[in-house]
């Protein structure tokens, strides 16, 4: 099948194909996620285990060493580093490049399940992967209204129950983190004199409270055809529950009466707040800090719109009753909008300048229109490939499109120039369109292929640099490939219809006036290049010198 001939014979089909590419490209553009930079996932998994109040030696002995013993045999593990600090154990696992991180994450979780005997005060280990998605897209501060005397960290439970849950319900939000708050707790302040009088120690009191604050299953009781599940509920819910815990009981040998010592006899029980792990100040005032992390592949613009709507609803309906208000202090979409706007502006400016240069040198409005058509078709068509490949619209991909604007017209210019040459030699518009494209399609194909092959290593590279610049490789490669299709199909078809006259026949006085200096400059440039090339070819020493200079400058 002769694609060039079919394109010339069926111009309506070519126009329909162009419109379909533009339509699908615009639809794909609306579905592509928008973010600041591409998603870069590192083959790193981090573990954090907190043990409040423990010394580094205890953390290393009771937590870090046990976790290292079960994790050191992981498949694909390249390096493991650990750090034990006051109240915290940190382990970083670095895997080989190309490791399936979803599988690695599952293996790490399964291995950690084998670790038993954690200290009672230690928290469960938390697992997280290292990725650009972990960066928060917004920061929010919670402040008190004037006249509120309660410390800001006392609102930690309120933030966890109301604000955090509201933000996590926003579509596209992966997690919400709160800093500076403290949770409510029951506080028992014991009297040393009372404890000494009753012969009690702090350890005994702690152990008794821990054993009493538990719900235990007592099994099943069968009665006829019914079965009852028996469970003793012992968790503390009120202050009186704590005050009534019996610490010691004795029988008086003389009277036979039982004497009981309760928590209320040796101390005071009240509600209090844990010490905050962070202290936040905003504009000199105490505050709580909240951030939100998006899900992988979500559209940052849409997620941020949902967060703004949620913040507005909270500030108008819920927070006024608590005399609090939220202020958004960081918004990633501000930088995204400005960056995308700048790159989009550069694309339009570059496309406009390319069209102006074409108009100056071709001196034909129709020829300029034919070649300029390659820009939107190639660029907008690239959005389809980006959507299919799961890429995002960011400053890297837009930079690739901006670079491609000047590259996609190369093939069209070569084909159209050859068609012009054949028309000036006297060939009919149909024969010139067919032979003009057929004679140079091989050279155009090789030129486009070399451009695409340059980016193949980036497309298959699993390193961070490969993930970062993969979008620019996809954008340029697809745009250049589509420009090749446009050059051997659209350009001949439109040339057969639009370029009915040669450049000399369509040249007017203004075009001739502009063309004289351009032709003179072109002749001078050709003469200069041909002269330099001839001299270099004839002189072997000069040839070696020029090659050495070019290679040396390229190495720099």
ABEGO torsion letter per residue (X at the ends): XBAAAAAAABAAAAAAAAAAAAAAAAAAAAABBBBABBBBBBBBBBBBBBBBGBBAAAAAAAAAAAAAAAAAABBGBABBBBBBBBGBBBBBBBBBBGBBAAAAAAAAAAAAAABBGBBAABBBBBBBBBBAAABBABBBBBBBBBGBABBAAAAAAAAAAAAAAAAAABBGBABBBBBGBBBBBBBBBBBAAAAAAAGBBAAAAAAAAAAABBBBBAEBBBBEABBBBBBBBABBABAAAAAABBABBBBBAAAGBBBBBBAAAABBBBBBBBBBABBBBBGGBBBBBBBBBBBBGBBAAAAAAAAAAAAAAAAAAAAAAAGBBBBBABBAAAAAAAAAAAAAAAAAAAAAAAAAAAAAAAGBAAAAAAAAAAAAAAAAAAAAAAAAAGBBBBAAAAAAAAAAAAAAAAAAAAAAAAAAAAAAAGBBAAAAAAAAAAAAAAAAAAAAAAAAAAAAAAAABABAAAAAAAAAAAAAAAAAAAAAAAAAAAAAAAAAAABABBAAAABBAAAAAAAAAAAAAAAAAAAAAAAAAAAAAABAAAAAAAAAAAAAAAAX
